[in-house]
């Protein structure tokens, strides 16, 4: 006969007992599992029946029709009494000395279980999967709607059984079961940052003043003569982007800056680096100032002694 996914044999074990927590028998180890302690008479009755092993039982609170499932650890309890974990009594809403109905049952092996921790502290454990696997070794079955207790590091973590497959109660002994987690009960979604409120009135656009980037000017250094004499003129300082003067075109369509550099070049009659490449032809009429400078330079050249090769004294190696 099948009932809600469980298989009951024609001859079953069914008995009523008064339940007490594990602290009454000084067996604290059963608090970390789902096994109960039954009287020796229950073992005699079960031995005479053809039941499936491991022994699994349905525990029912008939007053409010709450049901859970468990295994058995020992048969050393007093007659008419059973001892169970306190968390199991809380699931069944039982008080010390309340009467429960115990029946043996065969459960299918589980293939899927969904768990939901009560607090986010369980997720803060360094390796919750390993802790859960170790804790479930003390459990023989899981029931949908129950809350199991997982002890770790002197702290108790309660976890709800949200869903089990293929039935509402499953056996987890020697089976590969897929485990899924639901968000903890006290988990809150992180609040999304709200966009700042738009400023009232039209916002004034900030004027960004950008300074013009200085242009590259080649050959802006000062000139030096090879003979060490001072220059007859001072080269024009390099112009920056900030102190640039406006270029004024003359009547011939050429800029005044270009014409001034041409004057200096023509006046000296030498190659000056950095001058405008578009120089006027030599046939252009020199100006009065340029002619005077040319005469002065010619006069200086005449005054300078001419270079004479091999003009030193002669010495003989014979002495």
Protein Blocks (a to p, Z undefined) as FASTA:
>chain_A
ZZehiacdfbdcddddddddfklnopaklmmmcbdcddfklmmmmmmpccdddddddddd
fknopacddddfbdcbcehiacddfklmmmnopaehiacddddddddddfbdcdddfbfk
lmmpmblmlmmmmmmmmpcbdcehiacdddeehiacddddfbdcfbfbdcfehiaddddd
dddfklccddddddddddehjdddddddddddddddehkbccddfklpacfbdcdddddf
klpccddddfkopafklmmmmmmmmmnopacehiafbbcdfkbccdfklmmmmmmmmmmm
mmpccddehibccddfkZZ
